[in-house]
Amino acid sequence: MTLSLDDVKRIANLARIEISEGDAQQTLAHLSGIFNLIEQMQAVDTESVEPMSHSQDMVQRLREDVVTESDQHVLFQSIAPQVEAGFYLVPKVIE
């Protein structure tokens, strides 16, 4: 994908960003470099590569699933502005 200077200025306008001519040229160069890198990565044949969850074959050390802290919800809710039935009450933000 190739961008033009007009594309960069249009994107800046849509994002409500004021951009000078020099900054637009520099941004165009950066974005073109990013798009070239993406094109190079997409050109690599990965058909025979099996997906993996991690780059190294490691096993994560796990700890026992036990409670390590005491229940302090009463203490935490004592400083809350509004609480009802064990829940924090917050102002309505969507009408």
C-alpha positions in Angstrom: 0.0 0.0 0.0 1.4 3.4 -0.9 0.4 6.6 0.6 0.6 10.1 -0.8 1.2 13.3 1.0 -2.4 14.2 0.5 -3.4 10.9 2.3 -1.3 11.8 5.3 -2.8 15.3 5.5 -6.3 13.9 5.2 -5.6 11.4 8.0 -4.2 14.2 10.2 -7.3 16.3 9.4 -9.6 13.4 10.3 -7.7 12.9 13.6 -7.9 16.7 14.2 -4.1 16.9 14.3 -2.4 20.0 12.9 0.5 18.9 10.9 3.2 21.0 9.1 4.5 20.3 5.7 7.8 19.0 7.1 6.1 16.8 9.7 3.8 15.4 6.9 6.8 14.4 4.8 8.4 12.7 7.8 5.2 11.0 8.8 4.8 9.8 5.2 8.3 8.3 5.3 7.6 6.5 8.6 4.2 5.2 7.4 5.7 4.0 4.1 8.4 2.1 6.0 5.8 0.5 8.2 3.7 -0.6 5.2 6.8 -1.9 3.5 7.6 -4.0 6.5 4.1 -5.4 6.6 4.3 -6.3 2.9 7.6 -8.1 3.6 6.1 -10.1 6.5 3.0 -11.0 4.4 5.2 -12.3 1.6 6.8 -15.0 3.8 5.3 -18.4 3.2 4.0 -19.7 6.6 1.8 -22.6 5.3 4.0 -25.3 6.8 4.5 -23.5 10.1 2.5 -24.9 12.9 0.9 -22.3 15.3 2.5 -22.1 18.7 1.5 -20.4 21.9 5.1 -19.5 22.9 8.4 -19.2 21.1 10.2 -21.4 23.6 9.0 -24.9 24.8 8.6 -24.0 28.4 6.2 -25.1 31.2 4.9 -22.4 33.5 5.5 -23.0 37.2 2.2 -22.9 39.0 1.4 -22.4 42.6 -1.3 -23.9 44.7 -4.6 -22.2 44.4 -5.1 -21.2 48.0 -6.3 -18.0 49.7 -3.4 -15.9 50.8 -5.2 -12.8 52.1 -8.1 -12.2 54.4 -11.4 -10.8 53.4 -11.2 -7.0 53.8 -14.2 -5.9 51.8 -15.8 -4.3 54.9 -12.7 -2.2 55.4 -12.5 -1.2 51.7 -16.2 -0.3 51.6 -16.0 1.8 54.8 -14.2 4.5 52.8 -16.4 4.3 49.7 -18.8 7.2 49.0 -21.9 4.9 48.6 -22.4 1.2 49.3 -25.5 -0.9 49.3 -25.8 -4.7 50.0 -22.0 -5.1 49.7 -21.8 -3.4 46.3 -20.2 -0.1 45.4 -22.8 2.5 44.0 -21.5 4.6 41.2 -23.2 7.5 39.3 -25.1 6.6 36.2 -23.0 7.6 33.1 -25.2 6.4 30.3 -28.8 7.5 29.9 
